[in-house]
Amino acid sequence: MEKSEEKNPVVNCKVVLIGNSGVGKTSIINRYTIKSFKQTMMSTPGASFLSKTVDFPDYKKSIKFEIWDTAGQERYRALAKTFYKNASSCVLVYDITSRITFEDIKTYWAPELKENGMKEKGKFFH
């Protein structure tokens, strides 16, 4: 009888990408999860979700990345707050060709994240 292979325990990791509309959040997620890239993309309405499980055999664990793509348009910004909740990590995304998207990281997205998300025992994760 062959020895059956044991599955590594799976750890869930919620990851949220935030930033202005059109900075490439969806492209980053698609490239990472399905190895796909399109020159032009439609804006994400509200939010979308993809996942990818990565095995770490040296640690005998797997991590299931639950990746949330939030809409960057102003009309959806209030909705983004709901996605920060219980996030393990957050990626702030800006367009290197657009200074305003970088400024918005400093003036809107980072303070917004600090105020509304990723808190544990009252401390903000950096």
C-alpha positions as CSV (number, residue, x, y, z in Angstrom):
1,M,0.0,0.0,0.0
2,E,1.4,3.4,-1.0
3,K,1.8,6.0,1.6
4,S,-0.7,8.8,0.9
5,E,0.6,12.3,0.7
6,E,-0.6,14.6,3.4
7,K,-1.9,18.0,2.3
8,N,-0.3,21.0,3.8
9,P,-2.5,23.0,6.1
10,V,-3.9,26.1,4.4
11,V,-3.7,29.5,5.9
12,N,-6.1,32.2,4.5
13,C,-4.6,35.6,3.8
14,K,-7.0,38.4,2.7
15,V,-5.1,40.9,0.5
16,V,-6.8,44.2,-0.6
17,L,-5.5,46.4,-3.4
18,I,-6.5,50.0,-3.2
19,G,-5.7,53.2,-5.2
20,N,-7.2,55.5,-7.7
21,S,-9.1,54.3,-10.8
22,G,-6.9,53.3,-13.7
23,V,-3.6,52.7,-11.8
24,G,-3.4,49.0,-12.6
25,K,-4.9,47.2,-9.6
26,T,-6.8,44.7,-11.8
27,S,-3.8,44.2,-14.1
28,I,-1.5,43.4,-11.2
29,I,-4.1,40.9,-9.8
30,N,-4.7,39.2,-13.2
31,R,-1.0,38.9,-13.9
32,Y,-0.4,37.3,-10.5
33,T,-3.4,35.0,-10.4
34,I,-4.0,33.9,-14.0
35,K,-0.8,35.1,-15.7
36,S,-2.8,37.3,-18.0
37,F,-2.2,40.9,-19.1
38,K,-4.4,43.1,-21.3
39,Q,-3.3,46.6,-22.5
40,T,-6.8,48.0,-21.9
41,M,-9.1,47.1,-19.1
42,M,-12.6,48.2,-18.0
43,S,-12.9,49.9,-14.6
44,T,-13.8,47.6,-11.8
45,P,-17.4,48.3,-10.6
46,G,-17.4,48.1,-6.8
47,A,-15.0,45.2,-6.2
48,S,-13.9,41.9,-7.6
49,F,-12.3,38.8,-6.0
50,L,-9.7,36.2,-7.1
51,S,-7.7,33.7,-5.2
52,K,-4.5,31.8,-5.5
53,T,-3.0,29.1,-3.3
54,V,0.7,29.0,-3.0
55,D,2.5,26.0,-1.4
56,F,5.5,26.5,0.8
57,P,6.8,22.9,1.2
58,D,9.8,24.0,3.3
59,Y,7.3,25.3,5.9
60,K,4.8,22.5,5.3
61,K,2.1,25.1,4.8
62,S,0.0,26.6,2.0
63,I,-1.3,30.1,1.8
64,K,-4.5,30.9,0.1
65,F,-4.4,34.5,-1.0
66,E,-7.9,35.9,-1.2
67,I,-7.2,39.0,-3.3
68,W,-9.7,41.8,-3.4
69,D,-9.7,44.4,-6.2
70,T,-11.5,47.6,-5.1
71,A,-12.9,50.2,-7.4
72,G,-10.9,53.5,-7.3
73,Q,-13.6,55.8,-8.6
74,E,-14.7,58.4,-6.1
75,R,-18.3,57.2,-6.1
76,Y,-17.1,53.8,-4.8
77,R,-14.5,55.0,-2.2
78,A,-16.9,54.6,0.7
79,L,-17.5,51.0,-0.3
80,A,-13.8,50.2,-0.2
81,K,-13.8,50.6,3.6
82,T,-15.8,47.4,3.9
83,F,-13.0,45.4,2.2
84,Y,-10.3,46.6,4.6
85,K,-12.0,44.8,7.4
86,N,-10.1,41.6,8.5
87,A,-7.5,42.1,5.8
88,S,-4.1,40.5,6.4
89,S,-2.4,43.0,4.1
90,C,-3.2,45.9,1.8
91,V,-1.3,47.0,-1.3
92,L,-1.4,50.7,-2.1
93,V,-1.2,51.1,-5.9
94,Y,-0.4,54.2,-8.0
95,D,0.6,54.9,-11.6
96,I,4.2,55.9,-11.9
97,T,3.3,58.2,-14.8
98,S,0.7,60.1,-12.8
99,R,1.9,62.2,-9.9
100,I,-1.7,62.8,-8.7
101,T,-2.2,59.1,-8.1
102,F,0.9,59.0,-5.9
103,E,-0.2,62.2,-4.1
104,D,-3.6,60.6,-3.5
105,I,-1.9,57.6,-1.8
106,K,-0.4,60.0,0.7
107,T,-3.3,62.3,1.1
108,Y,-6.3,60.0,0.8
109,W,-5.6,56.2,0.6
110,A,-3.0,55.8,3.4
111,P,-4.9,58.0,5.9
112,E,-8.1,56.2,4.9
113,L,-6.5,52.8,5.5
114,K,-5.0,53.9,8.8
115,E,-8.4,55.2,10.0
116,N,-10.6,52.4,8.8
117,G,-8.7,49.2,8.3
118,M,-6.2,46.6,9.3
119,K,-6.3,47.3,13.0
120,E,-5.4,44.8,15.6
121,K,-5.6,45.6,19.3
122,G,-5.9,49.3,18.3
123,K,-2.6,49.3,16.4
124,F,-2.2,50.1,12.7
125,F,0.0,47.7,10.8
126,H,2.7,49.4,8.7
